[in-house]
């Protein structure tokens, strides 16, 4: 008697197994009934009507997508190689399935075109100096473009900006010249400050009768300490020099 119902039991078990789905916390199921969208289910245990209902599973976790290196011409006609990384996630599973055929591929393509468009609006120096501004601008533009697909772009970063070798040499020479200029300015400022201090010292020494003598003795002491093995110091009275002064 049991063998007569065995095919029916097997078919029932098959349909039951095909109708039960378990979704993880980060997954959602977009349900189609006879080809018509009926809603989004999950996470956890969901049951589908066999044959009538079908589902497409969507991962809601953040996707990290590399934007491959591209040759981009800046506003001042310099060719650079730029690559980046885009962080995005599915915000509305139904739109990601219904409004676009492959949301990951579509996001990758629009990221490349947007990167070329935005970098082309800046000169080379601006691209190198204003990366945070460019990242923010890319994030806003991509978020607006992918919003109809149910995609939320959370962050965009430029990973590397490669310059031609001749441009690298020019920038290196420019940086070296800038450093030399700063060194000369610092040296000139030091000379100016030293001359002011020497002038003040000369005025003080000229007004104090014994100040020059004390300074002379201090200098002798320093010389004797540094060169005591090879230097002989003979004190010479400064007063004797007054005899050679002209009236």
C-alpha positions as CSV (number, residue, x, y, z in Angstrom):
1,X,0.0,0.0,0.0
2,X,2.9,2.4,0.9
3,X,4.6,1.7,-2.4
4,X,1.6,3.0,-4.2
5,X,1.9,6.4,-2.6
6,X,5.7,6.5,-2.8
7,X,5.8,8.6,-6.1
8,X,3.4,11.1,-4.5
9,X,5.5,11.3,-1.4
10,X,8.7,11.9,-3.4
11,X,7.0,14.6,-5.5
12,X,5.6,16.3,-2.3
13,X,9.1,16.2,-0.7
14,X,10.6,17.7,-3.8
15,X,8.1,20.5,-4.0
16,X,8.6,21.2,-0.3
17,X,12.4,21.3,-0.6
18,X,12.1,23.6,-3.6
19,X,9.8,26.0,-1.8
20,X,11.8,26.5,1.4
21,X,14.7,29.0,1.5
22,X,16.9,30.3,4.3
23,X,18.4,33.7,3.9
24,X,21.3,35.1,5.9
25,X,21.0,38.4,7.8
26,X,22.7,40.3,5.0
27,X,20.6,38.8,2.2
28,X,17.2,39.6,0.7
29,X,15.0,37.8,-1.8
30,X,13.3,39.7,-4.6
31,X,10.1,37.6,-5.3
32,X,8.4,37.3,-8.7
33,X,5.1,35.5,-9.0
34,X,4.4,34.4,-12.6
35,X,7.0,37.0,-13.7
36,X,5.4,39.9,-11.7
37,X,7.3,41.5,-8.8
38,X,5.5,40.9,-5.6
39,X,7.9,42.1,-2.9
40,X,11.1,41.6,-1.0
41,X,11.5,38.9,1.7
42,X,14.0,37.9,4.3
43,X,16.2,37.4,6.2
44,X,15.5,34.0,7.7
45,X,13.1,31.3,6.5
46,X,10.9,32.1,3.5
47,X,8.5,29.8,1.6
48,X,7.9,30.1,-2.1
49,X,5.0,28.7,-4.0
50,X,6.5,26.0,-6.2
51,X,6.6,26.7,-10.0
52,X,4.6,29.9,-9.5
53,X,7.1,32.0,-7.5
54,X,10.8,32.5,-8.2
55,X,13.3,34.6,-6.3
56,X,16.6,36.5,-7.0
57,X,18.9,36.8,-4.0
58,X,20.7,40.1,-3.3
59,X,23.6,40.7,-1.0
60,X,23.3,43.9,1.1
61,X,26.9,44.1,2.3
62,X,29.3,46.8,1.1
63,X,31.1,46.0,-2.1
64,X,34.6,47.1,-2.7
65,X,35.2,47.7,-6.4
66,X,38.5,48.7,-8.0
67,X,38.4,51.2,-10.8
68,X,41.1,50.2,-13.2
69,X,43.9,52.5,-14.1
70,X,43.0,54.9,-17.0
71,X,44.8,57.5,-19.1
72,X,43.1,60.8,-18.4
73,X,43.9,64.2,-19.8
74,X,43.8,67.0,-17.2
75,X,42.6,70.5,-17.8
76,X,46.1,71.7,-18.6
77,X,46.6,68.9,-21.2
78,X,48.8,66.6,-19.1
79,X,48.1,62.8,-19.4
80,X,48.0,60.9,-16.1
81,X,47.2,57.4,-15.1
82,X,44.6,57.3,-12.3
83,X,42.9,54.4,-10.6
84,X,40.6,54.3,-7.6
85,X,38.3,52.3,-5.4
86,X,34.5,52.6,-4.9
87,X,32.6,51.4,-1.9
88,X,28.9,50.8,-2.4
89,X,26.0,48.7,-1.3
90,X,22.5,47.8,-2.4
91,X,20.0,50.1,-0.7
92,X,16.8,48.9,-2.4
93,X,17.0,45.3,-3.7
94,X,13.9,45.6,-5.9
95,X,15.5,48.5,-7.9
96,X,18.8,46.7,-8.2
97,X,17.0,43.7,-9.9
98,X,14.3,45.4,-11.9
99,X,15.9,48.7,-13.1
100,X,19.3,47.4,-14.2
101,X,20.5,44.1,-15.8
102,X,23.7,43.9,-13.8
103,X,24.1,46.5,-11.1
104,X,27.8,45.6,-10.3
105,X,28.9,45.9,-13.9
106,X,26.8,49.1,-14.4
107,X,28.3,50.7,-11.4
108,X,31.8,49.8,-12.5
109,X,31.3,51.3,-16.0
110,X,29.7,54.5,-14.7
111,X,32.6,54.9,-12.1
112,X,35.2,54.8,-14.9
113,X,33.4,57.4,-17.0
114,X,32.7,59.7,-14.1
115,X,36.4,59.5,-13.0
116,X,37.5,60.6,-16.4
117,X,35.0,63.4,-16.5
118,X,35.8,64.8,-13.1
119,X,39.6,64.6,-13.4
120,X,39.4,66.3,-16.7
121,X,38.0,69.4,-15.0
122,X,41.1,69.9,-12.8
123,X,44.7,71.0,-13.7
124,X,47.5,68.6,-12.7
125,X,48.5,70.6,-9.6
126,X,44.9,70.6,-8.4
127,X,44.6,66.9,-8.9
128,X,47.7,66.3,-6.7
129,X,46.7,68.9,-4.0
130,X,42.9,68.6,-3.8
131,X,42.3,64.8,-3.7
132,X,39.9,65.1,-0.8
133,X,37.7,67.5,-2.8
134,X,37.8,65.3,-5.9
135,X,36.9,62.2,-3.8
136,X,33.9,64.0,-2.3
137,X,32.8,65.2,-5.7
138,X,33.1,61.7,-7.2
139,X,31.1,60.2,-4.3
140,X,28.2,62.7,-4.7
141,X,28.0,62.3,-8.5
142,X,28.1,58.5,-8.4
143,X,25.5,58.4,-5.6
144,X,23.1,60.5,-7.7
145,X,23.7,58.4,-10.9
146,X,23.2,55.1,-9.2
147,X,20.3,56.1,-7.0
148,X,17.7,54.8,-9.6
149,X,19.3,51.4,-9.4
150,X,18.9,51.2,-5.6
151,X,22.6,51.6,-5.1
152,X,24.2,53.8,-2.3
153,X,27.8,54.9,-2.9
154,X,29.3,55.3,0.5
155,X,32.9,56.4,-0.4
156,X,35.2,57.0,-3.3
157,X,39.0,57.2,-3.1
158,X,41.7,57.9,-5.6
159,X,44.3,55.1,-5.1
160,X,47.2,56.2,-7.3
161,X,48.1,59.0,-9.7
162,X,50.9,58.1,-12.0
163,X,52.7,60.8,-13.9
164,X,54.9,60.5,-17.1
165,X,58.6,60.4,-16.4
166,X,59.3,63.8,-18.0
167,X,56.6,65.4,-15.9
168,X,58.1,63.7,-12.8
169,X,61.5,65.2,-13.6
170,X,60.0,68.7,-14.1
171,X,58.1,68.5,-10.8
172,X,61.3,67.3,-9.0
173,X,63.3,70.3,-10.4
174,X,60.5,72.6,-9.4
175,X,60.5,71.2,-5.9
176,X,64.3,71.5,-5.7
177,X,64.2,75.1,-6.9
178,X,61.5,75.9,-4.3
179,X,63.7,74.4,-1.5
180,X,66.7,76.4,-2.6
181,X,64.7,79.5,-2.6
182,X,63.5,78.9,0.9
183,X,67.1,78.1,2.0
184,X,68.3,81.4,0.6
185,X,65.5,83.4,2.2
186,X,66.2,81.7,5.6
187,X,69.9,82.4,5.2
188,X,69.3,86.1,4.3
189,X,67.0,86.5,7.3
190,X,69.7,85.0,9.5
191,X,72.2,87.4,8.2
192,X,69.9,90.3,8.8
193,X,69.1,89.3,12.4
194,X,72.9,88.7,13.0
195,X,73.8,92.2,11.7
196,X,71.1,93.8,14.0
197,X,72.5,91.9,17.0
198,X,76.1,92.8,16.1
199,X,75.1,96.5,15.7
200,X,73.5,96.4,19.2
201,X,76.6,94.7,20.6
202,X,78.9,97.3,19.1
203,X,76.8,100.1,20.6
204,X,77.0,98.5,24.1
205,X,80.7,97.8,23.9
206,X,81.4,101.4,22.7
207,X,79.6,102.9,25.8
208,X,81.2,100.6,28.4
209,X,84.9,101.2,29.0
210,X,85.9,97.8,30.3
211,X,83.4,95.7,28.2
212,X,85.8,95.2,25.2
213,X,88.5,94.1,27.6
214,X,86.3,91.5,29.2
215,X,85.3,90.4,25.8
216,X,88.9,90.1,24.8
217,X,89.8,88.0,27.8
218,X,86.8,85.8,27.2
219,X,87.9,85.2,23.7
220,X,91.4,84.3,24.8
221,X,89.9,81.8,27.3
222,X,87.9,80.1,24.6
223,X,90.9,79.9,22.3
224,X,93.1,78.4,25.0
225,X,90.5,75.7,25.8
226,X,90.0,74.6,22.2
227,X,93.7,74.8,21.1
228,X,95.7,74.4,24.3
229,X,98.2,72.1,22.7
230,X,99.2,74.1,19.6
231,X,98.4,77.7,20.4
232,X,100.4,80.2,22.4
233,X,98.6,83.3,23.6
234,X,100.5,86.5,24.5
235,X,98.3,89.1,26.2
236,X,98.7,92.6,24.6
237,X,97.5,95.6,26.5
238,X,94.8,97.4,24.6
239,X,95.8,100.7,26.1
240,X,99.0,100.6,24.0
241,X,96.9,101.0,20.9
242,X,95.8,104.4,22.0
243,X,99.3,105.7,21.2
244,X,98.7,105.0,17.5
245,X,95.5,106.8,17.3
246,X,95.4,110.0,15.3
247,X,94.2,113.1,17.0
